[in-house]
Amino acid sequence: MRKSRFYRLAAVLASGAMMLQFAGCGSADAFDFIQTVLLGITAAGAVVIIQEV
């Protein structure tokens, strides 16, 4: 059961990387995009923590 979840996650990540490459995103642009997504997740987490205090 655990392997199927790991394989599904790996497939999603690989397909996302392929879509970024097909769209013409270079590796530097892809890293900027990933960094922006992670920054958004961090900001959303901070907002939730602040609202709970």
N, C-alpha and C positions, 0 to 999 in steps of 0.2 A: 504494500500500500504506500509506503514511504517513497519508494522508487518512482512510482507513477507521478506523485506530486512533484518530485524533483525533475523528472523528465518534462513534465508540463511547463514548469517554470523555465527550464532551459530552452524549451521550444519557443516560448513567448519572448524571452530575451533575444534569442537568435533571430526570430522573425522581425522584431523591432529594429535590431541592428541592420538587417538586410533592407528594411523599408527606408531607414535613414540613408543608406548608401544609394539606393535606387533614386531617392529624391535629390541626390547630388550633394549630400552633406559629407564633408571631409571629416577626418577623425577629430580635428580641432573643433569643428562646429558641433560634432556629436558630443564631445566632452562638455562644451559650453551648454548645450541643451540639457544634458544629464545634470550638470551642476545647477542649472536654473530650476529643474524639477525638484532636486533635493533641497534647494534653498526654500522653495515653496512649501514643501512638506515640513521643513523645520519651522518656518514662520507659522504655519497652521497649528503645529504642535505648541508653539509658544503662546499663541492666542488662546488655545484651549486651557493651557496651564494658568494663564493670567485670569481667565474667566472663572476658574475654579477656586482661586484664592480669595 
